[in-house]
Amino acid sequence: MNQKYDVIVVGAGLAGLTCGAFLSRSGYKPLILEQGSKTGGLVNTFWRQGFAFDAGIRAFENSGIIFPMLESLGIELDVINNPVSIGIDQNWTRLKSRDSLLDYGKMLSELFPKDQKAIKEIIQGIDQVMGYMDVLYGIDNPLFRDDFKDAAYLTKTFLPWAFKYMLKIGKIGKLNEPVNDYLARYTNNKALIDMITQHFFKETPTFFALSYFGLYLDYSYPLGGMGTLAEKLTEYIKTKGGYIKTHSAVNGMDSVNRILTTSQGETFDYKKLVWAADQKNLYTSLRAEPTAALEKQDRLVTQAKGGDSVLTLYLGVDLDRNYFMERSGNHAFYIPSLKGLSSLENWRSKDPKNREELKAWLKEYLEKTTYEISVPALRDPSLAPEGKTGVIVSTLFDYDFVGLFDKAGEYKEFKKLCSQQILETLDQSIFPGIIEKVIYKNCASPLTIERETGNSGGAITGWSFTGDELPSESRFIQIARSSQTPIPHVYQCGQWTFSPSGLPVSILTGKMAADEVDKSLKKVRR
């Protein structure tokens, strides 16, 4: 006999957990199915040899969403401010306040003295976008307020904000072109553009890219590691009577009879379903009568390409955390070379069978790329043994490039080469002597992310920005539509729902999906 549930949520990343938490708060006892061994998806922390490492994102920006979500659920999360640094070669800017933007402009001007006029104009553009962000996140997101319809709140807070928002959203929409194209209007110095943009995803819209200089000032880090956030939501759901089953990948979905089947052979009946996992898996699993809407969505999902992925090196080193505080700080974006990635040919121009040529390209890429460097123990000393430090070093990386080595049976060698080159690059630049101090190291590739999270192509931020049609709602002003699917009684949320996504939007869409399900079930009961 099938197990019966009012609501089933597929996927226990932050979107699925948020959805499950708010359904639980509304009195339901949802079942959450997760294909992995633990909840959290790209928001989790793991331990190796006494070192704590964040497996996905390294910190989070509130964006008027995360703290209101926690407050709405009554969840307490101890966090500290997470200042970000930006380094180029031997030059550094610590982002402590809005004034730090001027310091960043000064650093760029010292590195590229012939481009001072362009740099001044670019900094003014970033400052303008930061002003838009002040409006966009000017109040806590009202979706998480129980008193949203309170007259005093509406007249004194929400309506004045909404008026400002409508004035700015049109200007934001005009900044939708790829950020590299936008910057090229100010300068033809590709190296300068690289220094500003090469840690963003391909074809990142201008507003999304430039807004990050404001979001960096909003970064926070939970004590205990990023995974603490997922653990708190998981505990909340269980305390309220919800159910979470890990190692439960969905491989069959009968949308007519509303039955789910897992890879373990279990079957579940549902009244409403929320899909918070890889959208490609949804349409692969689906068994339904074809309709024009379904066929269109299936086509869009099939042909769509996931967003960028990352290559990460996890290091446990026999160096005190103060060594890293003096050099990078607790969270940094670091570029070791002024040459920039524009000086590097696209790897696709290489002979895919010529391993030596590909390895040479890989070496040069890892010498020039931007690294995101995170040191958990500088936020929370308990996350590493006394006198030692865990370091996380990541860079954007192409899933297809890794695939060339995997198909040739050289995946282990590929990861060994990456580890060696990243360490050499760091040893020769920001962290001299680090190679001799390594106690533990592990390299995770886009294939690792795909295997651990189920995200097609190891994507970490939803669908690629390229292409004319996305298989999801990609306009922020239309985000209310993001929970809809062409499948009856099935909703969606999470990183595959909105582009650009990210943790705050995943949480926001999780709450919206929960609200839609609650509204629908209450309507049926009436």
NUNU-13173 format. One record per residue (C-alpha): residue number from 1; x, y, z negated. Coordinates in Angstrom, 2 decimals. Layout:
residues N
   nr        X        Y        Z
  NUM        X        Y        Z
...
This chain:
residues 526
   nr        X        Y        Z
    1     0.00     0.00     0.00
    2     1.30     3.45     0.92
    3     2.18     5.85    -1.87
    4    -0.08     8.93    -1.68
    5     0.87    12.57    -2.27
    6    -0.86    15.88    -1.79
    7     2.40    17.39    -0.52
    8     5.66    15.91     0.70
    9     8.73    18.06     1.34
   10    11.42    16.60     3.60
   11    14.86    17.97     2.75
   12    16.22    19.07    -0.63
   13    18.40    21.97     0.40
   14    17.59    25.34    -1.18
   15    14.61    25.91     1.11
   16    13.07    22.54     0.25
   17    13.82    22.95    -3.44
   18    12.31    26.43    -3.49
   19     9.21    25.15    -1.73
   20     8.97    22.22    -4.16
   21     9.47    24.49    -7.17
   22     6.66    26.87    -6.24
   23     4.34    24.00    -5.37
   24     5.12    22.56    -8.80
   25     4.40    25.90   -10.42
   26     1.01    25.90    -8.67
   27     0.12    22.57   -10.30
   28     1.03    20.09    -7.56
   29     3.36    17.14    -8.03
   30     5.22    17.16    -4.71
   31     7.46    14.39    -3.47
   32    10.77    15.65    -2.08
   33    12.67    13.27     0.20
   34    16.39    13.86     0.67
   35    18.59    11.82     3.01
   36    21.76    12.57     1.02
   37    22.94    11.43    -2.38
   38    22.18    14.72    -4.16
   39    20.10    17.85    -3.81
   40    21.31    21.29    -2.75
   41    22.46    20.75     0.83
   42    25.03    23.44     1.56
   43    24.65    24.81    -1.98
   44    26.42    22.30    -4.19
   45    29.55    21.78    -6.24
   46    31.65    18.62    -6.48
   47    34.58    17.61    -8.69
   48    37.89    15.98    -7.69
   49    40.77    15.29   -10.07
   50    39.51    17.90   -12.52
   51    38.94    20.62    -9.90
   52    35.50    21.98    -9.00
   53    34.87    22.85    -5.35
   54    31.85    24.50    -3.74
   55    30.96    22.35    -0.75
   56    28.94    24.97     1.12
   57    28.55    28.67     0.51
   58    31.07    30.29    -1.84
   59    28.82    32.96    -3.39
   60    25.38    34.42    -2.76
   61    23.88    37.83    -2.08
   62    20.67    38.57    -3.95
   63    19.04    40.56    -1.10
   64    16.08    41.30    -3.34
   65    15.12    37.61    -3.15
   66    17.19    35.22    -5.26
   67    16.92    36.89    -8.67
   68    13.18    37.62    -8.24
   69    12.68    33.95    -7.26
   70    14.41    32.77   -10.43
   71    12.51    35.25   -12.59
   72     9.20    34.19   -11.05
   73     9.92    30.56   -11.97
   74    11.26    31.43   -15.42
   75    14.68    29.95   -14.59
   76    17.74    31.37   -16.33
   77    20.97    31.32   -14.33
   78    24.19    32.79   -15.72
   79    25.98    34.67   -12.95
   80    28.88    37.07   -12.68
   81    29.70    39.70   -10.09
   82    31.76    38.32    -7.21
   83    33.94    41.07    -5.68
   84    35.23    40.41    -2.16
   85    38.58    41.39    -0.66
   86    39.54    41.80     2.99
   87    43.15    41.16     3.98
   88    44.99    41.58     7.28
   89    48.63    40.46     7.35
   90    50.05    42.05     4.17
   91    47.37    44.76     3.86
   92    44.38    44.52     1.49
   93    41.16    46.30     0.67
   94    39.20    45.36    -2.47
   95    35.49    45.99    -1.98
   96    34.38    47.40    -5.32
   97    31.89    50.09    -4.31
   98    30.44    51.97    -1.34
   99    33.61    54.10    -1.32
  100    35.63    50.96    -0.49
  101    34.39    51.30     3.09
  102    36.63    54.35     3.45
  103    39.57    52.30     2.13
  104    38.79    49.64     4.73
  105    38.79    52.28     7.47
  106    42.11    53.63     6.20
  107    43.62    50.13     6.31
  108    42.49    49.64     9.90
  109    43.86    53.07    10.86
  110    47.26    52.23     9.40
  111    47.33    48.98    11.37
  112    46.01    50.53    14.59
  113    47.11    54.21    14.52
  114    46.23    54.80    18.19
  115    42.59    53.92    17.50
  116    41.89    56.23    14.58
  117    39.03    58.08    16.32
  118    37.30    54.81    17.26
  119    37.81    53.43    13.77
  120    36.24    56.53    12.21
  121    33.16    56.14    14.45
  122    32.92    52.41    13.67
  123    33.10    53.08     9.93
  124    30.33    55.66    10.31
  125    28.25    53.02    12.09
  126    28.83    50.53     9.26
  127    27.86    53.18     6.72
  128    24.65    53.83     8.65
  129    23.77    50.14     8.62
  130    24.49    50.00     4.88
  131    21.94    52.80     4.52
  132    19.40    50.70     6.40
  133    20.18    47.83     4.02
  134    19.48    50.09     1.04
  135    15.96    50.47     2.41
  136    15.50    46.87     3.53
  137    16.37    45.55     0.07
  138    15.22    48.66    -1.77
  139    12.82    46.71    -3.96
  140    12.60    43.12    -5.14
  141    10.76    41.12    -2.51
  142     7.06    41.43    -3.40
  143     6.41    37.82    -2.35
  144     7.76    36.74    -5.75
  145     5.62    39.11    -7.79
  146     2.51    37.78    -9.51
  147     1.19    41.33    -9.87
  148     1.59    42.22    -6.21
  149    -2.02    43.45    -5.96
  150    -1.72    45.58    -9.08
  151    -2.83    49.12    -8.14
  152     0.04    50.86    -9.95
  153     2.64    48.65    -8.27
  154     1.07    49.11    -4.85
  155     0.84    52.89    -5.01
  156     4.06    53.70    -6.87
  157     6.43    51.06    -5.54
  158     5.32    48.98    -2.60
  159     3.62    51.53    -0.34
  160     6.40    54.17    -0.60
  161     8.94    51.43     0.19
  162     6.84    50.06     3.07
  163     6.71    53.52     4.66
  164    10.51    53.83     4.56
  165    10.84    50.27     5.82
  166     8.66    50.92     8.89
  167    10.73    54.00     9.71
  168    13.99    52.04     9.59
  169    12.96    48.69    11.14
  170    12.80    50.21    14.62
  171    16.35    51.51    14.28
  172    17.47    48.11    13.04
  173    15.90    46.48    16.10
  174    18.04    48.63    18.38
  175    21.16    47.05    16.85
  176    20.37    43.58    18.16
  177    23.14    43.38    20.78
  178    26.18    41.15    20.08
  179    28.52    42.96    17.72
  180    31.54    42.60    20.02
  181    29.63    44.39    22.80
  182    28.66    47.15    20.38
  183    32.26    47.71    19.22
  184    33.56    47.64    22.79
  185    31.72    50.93    23.36
  186    34.11    52.55    20.89
  187    37.40    50.84    21.73
  188    38.95    48.55    24.33
  189    41.48    47.27    21.79
  190    40.45    43.62    21.54
  191    42.80    42.97    18.61
  192    41.09    45.70    16.59
  193    37.67    44.26    17.41
  194    38.94    40.83    16.39
  195    40.04    42.13    12.99
  196    36.49    43.32    12.33
  197    34.44    40.49    13.85
  198    36.26    37.19    14.19
  199    34.84    35.80    10.93
  200    31.30    36.23    12.29
  201    29.45    33.67    14.38
  202    29.45    33.83    18.17
  203    27.12    36.50    19.57
  204    26.21    37.72    16.07
  205    23.78    40.66    16.36
  206    25.31    44.01    15.42
  207    23.00    44.73    12.50
  208    23.56    41.31    10.94
  209    27.35    41.62    11.27
  210    27.81    45.20    10.10
  211    25.34    44.74     7.24
  212    27.71    42.28     5.60
  213    29.97    45.08     4.43
  214    27.09    46.10     2.19
  215    26.13    42.56     1.26
  216    29.68    41.83     0.06
  217    29.05    44.35    -2.74
  218    25.96    42.34    -3.73
  219    27.70    38.95    -4.09
  220    27.22    36.93    -7.26
  221    28.57    33.60    -8.47
  222    26.85    31.20   -10.93
  223    28.87    29.99   -13.88
  224    29.48    26.28   -13.36
  225    29.71    26.62    -9.59
  226    27.30    27.24    -6.74
  227    25.67    23.86    -7.27
  228    24.22    25.12   -10.55
  229    21.53    26.95    -8.59
  230    20.33    23.73    -6.92
  231    20.55    21.85   -10.22
  232    18.32    24.40   -11.95
  233    15.64    24.12    -9.25
  234    15.87    20.32    -9.27
  235    15.42    20.24   -13.04
  236    12.44    22.62   -12.80
  237    10.64    20.41   -10.26
  238    11.16    17.27   -12.34
  239    10.08    19.01   -15.55
  240     6.83    20.05   -13.85
  241     6.13    16.48   -12.75
  242     7.45    16.58    -9.19
  243     9.38    13.69    -7.67
  244    12.73    13.72    -5.88
  245    14.02    10.69    -3.99
  246    17.56    10.80    -2.63
  247    18.97     8.37    -0.04
  248    15.57     8.66     1.67
  249    16.00     9.65     5.30
  250    12.74     9.98     7.23
  251    12.81     8.03    10.49
  252     9.12     7.81    11.34
  253     6.22    10.23    11.19
  254     2.64     9.42    12.21
  255     1.03    12.86    12.29
  256    -2.42    11.50    13.17
  257    -2.72     9.27    10.09
  258    -0.33    11.46     8.09
  259     2.13     8.74     7.17
  260     5.91     9.03     6.69
  261     8.35     6.13     6.90
  262    11.88     6.20     5.51
  263    14.98     4.29     6.59
  264    14.49     2.14     3.46
  265    11.12     0.99     4.78
  266     9.03     2.94     2.28
  267     5.82     4.57     3.51
  268     4.07     7.63     2.12
  269     0.70     9.22     2.82
  270     0.47    12.99     2.69
  271    -2.20    15.65     2.94
  272     0.32    18.36     3.81
  273     3.96    18.10     4.83
  274     6.76    20.67     4.71
  275     9.81    19.94     6.86
  276    12.90    21.55     5.30
  277    15.50    19.49     7.15
  278    17.11    19.49    10.60
  279    14.36    20.35    13.06
  280    15.74    17.96    15.68
  281    15.10    15.07    13.30
  282    11.49    16.20    12.95
  283    10.74    15.77    16.64
  284    12.85    12.62    16.92
  285    10.79    11.04    14.12
  286     7.43    12.27    15.35
  287     4.78     9.91    16.70
  288     1.86    12.01    17.97
  289    -0.47    12.56    20.87
  290     1.30    14.91    23.31
  291    -0.03    18.45    23.64
  292     1.30    21.39    25.62
  293     2.45    23.11    22.42
  294     4.21    19.98    21.17
  295     5.92    19.34    24.48
  296     7.17    22.93    24.64
  297     8.52    22.82    21.10
  298    10.17    19.44    21.68
  299    11.87    20.86    24.78
  300    13.11    23.94    22.90
  301    14.46    21.86    20.03
  302    16.13    19.34    22.34
  303    17.95    21.95    24.42
  304    18.83    24.30    21.53
  305    22.34    24.46    20.16
  306    23.06    24.79    16.47
  307    24.98    27.72    15.08
  308    28.68    27.69    14.28
  309    30.30    25.30    11.85
  310    33.39    25.47     9.65
  311    36.56    23.57     8.92
  312    37.47    23.57     5.22
  313    40.57    22.61     3.28
  314    40.04    21.87    -0.43
  315    43.22    22.27    -2.46
  316    44.13    21.50    -6.07
  317    47.44    23.24    -6.80
  318    49.88    23.38    -9.69
  319    49.74    27.17    -9.90
  320    48.05    29.33   -12.52
  321    44.94    31.17   -11.36
  322    46.65    34.53   -11.94
  323    48.91    33.73    -8.97
  324    45.81    33.91    -6.76
  325    44.28    36.90    -8.51
  326    47.38    38.93    -7.65
  327    47.27    37.93    -3.99
  328    43.73    37.28    -2.73
  329    41.38    37.81    -5.65
  330    38.57    35.37    -6.30
  331    36.94    35.64    -2.86
  332    38.62    36.96     0.27
  333    38.49    37.10     4.03
  334    42.05    36.95     5.27
  335    43.57    37.32     8.75
  336    47.24    36.29     8.87
  337    47.96    37.68    12.37
  338    47.35    41.04    14.02
  339    47.19    39.39    17.43
  340    43.60    38.23    17.00
  341    41.77    35.35    18.63
  342    41.15    37.28    21.86
  343    44.78    36.58    22.71
  344    43.98    32.86    22.69
  345    42.55    31.04    25.68
  346    39.26    29.21    25.23
  347    40.01    25.58    24.40
  348    37.47    24.49    27.01
  349    39.91    25.61    29.71
  350    42.30    22.87    28.56
  351    42.47    19.30    29.85
  352    40.41    17.33    27.27
  353    42.63    14.28    27.83
  354    45.87    16.14    27.20
  355    46.25    15.72    23.44
  356    49.51    17.67    23.16
  357    47.95    20.67    24.91
  358    44.95    20.55    22.56
  359    47.20    20.25    19.51
  360    49.20    23.27    20.65
  361    45.95    25.24    21.01
  362    44.85    24.08    17.55
  363    48.12    25.24    15.99
  364    47.82    28.69    17.54
  365    44.16    28.99    16.54
  366    44.93    28.21    12.90
  367    47.72    30.79    12.94
  368    45.40    33.58    14.15
  369    41.92    32.83    12.82
  370    40.20    34.47     9.84
  371    40.08    32.44     6.63
  372    37.52    32.65     3.88
  373    39.38    31.93     0.65
  374    37.53    31.13    -2.56
  375    39.01    30.44    -6.00
  376    36.24    29.14    -8.31
  377    38.38    29.22   -11.47
  378    38.85    32.97   -11.14
  379    35.11    33.31   -11.81
  380    34.82    30.47   -14.29
  381    38.08    29.14   -15.83
  382    36.39    25.85   -16.76
  383    36.31    24.88   -13.06
  384    40.00    23.84   -13.00
  385    42.50    22.29   -15.43
  386    44.46    24.71   -17.59
  387    47.38    26.20   -15.64
  388    46.15    24.77   -12.34
  389    43.78    26.11    -9.66
  390    41.35    24.83    -7.08
  391    41.33    26.76    -3.80
  392    38.83    26.51    -0.92
  393    40.03    27.68     2.50
  394    37.56    27.77     5.41
  395    37.49    28.98     8.99
  396    34.88    28.91    11.74
  397    35.31    25.88    13.94
  398    33.76    24.32    17.02
  399    32.00    20.99    16.52
  400    32.68    19.96    20.13
  401    36.45    20.42    19.74
  402    36.52    18.04    16.78
  403    34.49    15.60    18.86
  404    37.29    15.27    21.40
  405    39.59    13.81    18.74
  406    36.84    11.73    17.15
  407    35.94    10.05    20.45
  408    39.62     9.30    21.07
  409    39.94     7.59    17.67
  410    42.22    10.36    16.37
  411    39.94    11.97    13.80
  412    42.18    11.24    10.80
  413    45.21    12.58    12.65
  414    43.20    15.70    13.57
  415    42.39    16.41     9.92
  416    46.00    15.79     8.92
  417    47.20    18.27    11.57
  418    44.68    20.88    10.39
  419    45.69    20.48     6.75
  420    49.37    20.79     7.60
  421    48.95    23.87     9.80
  422    46.63    25.71     7.42
  423    49.07    25.13     4.57
  424    52.00    26.33     6.68
  425    50.09    29.46     7.69
  426    49.21    30.26     4.07
  427    52.71    29.43     2.82
  428    54.26    31.82     5.34
  429    51.86    34.65     4.58
  430    49.58    35.10     1.60
  431    50.57    32.20    -0.69
  432    54.35    31.65    -0.48
  433    55.44    28.36    -2.05
  434    51.97    26.81    -2.11
  435    52.95    23.72    -0.06
  436    55.23    22.40    -2.80
  437    52.53    22.89    -5.44
  438    49.70    20.90    -3.85
  439    48.31    18.16    -6.11
  440    45.14    17.34    -4.22
  441    43.95    18.14    -0.70
  442    41.04    17.14     1.46
  443    39.98    18.42     4.86
  444    36.28    18.59     5.80
  445    35.28    19.21     9.41
  446    32.01    20.01    11.21
  447    31.53    16.23    11.46
  448    31.64    16.06     7.65
  449    28.91    18.68     7.37
  450    26.74    16.84     9.90
  451    27.19    13.57     8.01
  452    26.59    15.04     4.55
  453    23.71    17.42     5.30
  454    22.10    16.00     8.44
  455    22.51    19.33    10.26
  456    22.97    18.72    13.99
  457    26.39    19.84    15.12
  458    27.41    20.60    11.54
  459    25.64    23.96    11.85
  460    25.66    26.08     8.72
  461    23.36    28.92     9.70
  462    20.53    27.66    11.86
  463    20.31    28.02    15.61
  464    22.97    29.61    17.78
  465    22.46    33.28    18.64
  466    22.94    32.47    22.33
  467    20.11    31.50    24.66
  468    16.86    33.11    25.76
  469    14.52    31.02    23.59
  470    14.99    29.77    20.06
  471    12.87    26.90    18.72
  472    11.94    29.04    15.72
  473    10.79    32.51    14.80
  474    13.90    34.71    14.94
  475    12.44    38.18    14.32
  476    12.56    39.33    10.74
  477     9.46    41.47    11.16
  478     7.59    38.30    12.23
  479     8.96    36.12     9.44
  480     5.41    35.35     8.26
  481     5.12    33.04    11.28
  482     8.23    31.07    10.35
  483     6.37    28.34     8.43
  484     4.12    27.36    11.35
  485     4.62    24.28    13.58
  486     2.51    22.89    16.45
  487     1.92    19.74    14.37
  488    -1.33    19.63    12.37
  489    -0.85    19.77     8.57
  490     2.93    20.18     8.99
  491     4.83    23.32     7.94
  492     8.53    24.13     7.98
  493    11.10    26.19     6.09
  494    14.82    26.58     5.69
  495    17.98    27.17     7.65
  496    16.48    25.77    10.84
  497    13.46    28.04    10.57
  498    14.88    31.52    10.97
  499    17.91    32.93    12.76
  500    20.00    34.46    11.36
  501    19.34    32.42     8.28
  502    21.36    32.13     5.11
  503    20.51    31.44     1.50
  504    18.10    34.35     0.80
  505    16.08    33.68     3.97
  506    16.03    29.94     3.25
  507    14.56    30.70    -0.17
  508    12.12    33.23     1.25
  509    10.80    30.80     3.87
  510    10.59    28.06     1.24
  511     8.29    30.26    -0.84
  512     6.23    31.18     2.23
  513     5.74    27.53     3.17
  514     4.64    26.71    -0.38
  515     2.11    29.55    -0.28
  516     0.72    28.34     3.07
  517     0.31    24.78     1.76
  518    -1.32    25.99    -1.45
  519    -3.74    28.18     0.47
  520    -4.65    25.36     2.85
  521    -5.23    22.77     0.12
  522    -7.34    25.17    -1.95
  523    -9.42    25.91     1.14
  524   -10.06    22.19     1.67
  525   -11.08    21.76    -1.99
  526   -13.56    24.60    -1.74
